[in-house]
Amino acid sequence: MLIFRQLFDAQSSTYTYLVADRASGEAVLIDPVFEQVHRDAALLQELGLRLKWTLETHVHADHVTAAWLLRRQLGSAIALGAASGAAGADRLLGHGDGLDFGKRRLLARATPGHTNGCMTYVLDDESIAFTGDCLLIRGSGRTDFQQGDALTMFRSVREQIFSLPAACLLYPAHDYRGLTVTSVEEERRFNPRLGGDISAGDFAGYMHNLGLPHPKKMDLAVPANLQCGRPGDGLAEVAMPAWGRLHYTFGGFWEIQPQALEEILERVCIVDVREEAEFNGALGHIRGARLIPLATLGPRCAGLATGKPVVTVCRSGARSAQALVLLQKAGLAEVANLAGGMLRWRAEGYTVQGGIV
């Protein structure tokens, strides 16, 4: 029997997939995220599974893979497309190669277009396929950076994905609207970029005019992923703090998600490093937060050693990440940054003081 789980990283809107053979306990993680390594390791342990492989659909530009860290911690091997240009993998896959876990197998189909190394992985009975950033639900990956080519992607989808059985379920690497799964038949009929009677020229014209900004983490993520996510010195040995459900970032600091912060709000010191006008402005502020603008934080770090863990907050999470570094340099050990800042806190419906309702 197959074990299947679809996991989600809210920061990058990335899906990670756990696929395992129940009889043998051997498992594969597809597109694991660095910040979610503790979550994924805990799930494997709870289900009694042994991670045999981590598998990348491509070299990602919006998050850092957990492949190297999982290999170090759990002994798993790393596999990805041979055309990816990545170093440090245990196996480089070509079109038609298979990867075994227990009595099951994933077959690799080369689907370049988003990047040269993009691969779609198809379960042995062709009931499920993992399409990475090549084919998304009612959409497609971008073709405007990292060797992207619209005509190549069009051929990849039509020849390698739409040729699968109509009932084959398709699971992408990302979704930004909360959608989780589609099928070959659905995408053939309803995909506005690639389905129906759309021609290669139509698709290329559409893709050439998207005008999207590059991913925020691109300059960090791409070089790291070309090394299979191998971090700098010291990043691989950090244990999970006991005071909250945190995620360790590739940048070398802890983050806390809004839900996890809301659960422990009374037990932490919230330091909001925005300016006073922002603190009292449209986004409001978290109940009990202490306002210390970033420019004035340095001399006041010592006064925050109250015995409570400190969570730094700003509008988006950028300034508060800088504040966290200052606090660490001042000797505070139990510190974390609120992921996504007040923008995410408000967007996810958590209570604020002040602000515009």
Secondary structure, 3 states (H helix, E strand, C coil): CEEEEEEEECCCCEEEEEEEECCCCEEEEECCEHHHHHHHHHHHHHCCCEEEEEECCCCCCCCCECHHHHHHHHCCEEEEEHHHCCCCCCEEECCCCEEEECCEEEEEEECCCCCCCCEEEEECCCCEEEEECCEECCEECCCCCCCCCHHHHHHHHHHHHCCCCCCCEEEECECCCCCCCEEHHHHHHHCCCCCCCCCHHHHHHHHCCCCCCCCCCHHHHHHHHCCCCCCCCCHHHCCCCCCCCEEECCCCCEEECHHHHHHCHHHCEEEECCCHHHHCCCCCECCCCEECCHHHHHHHHHHHCCCCCEEEECCCCHHHHHHHHHHHHCCCCCEEEECCHHHHHHHCCCCCECCCC
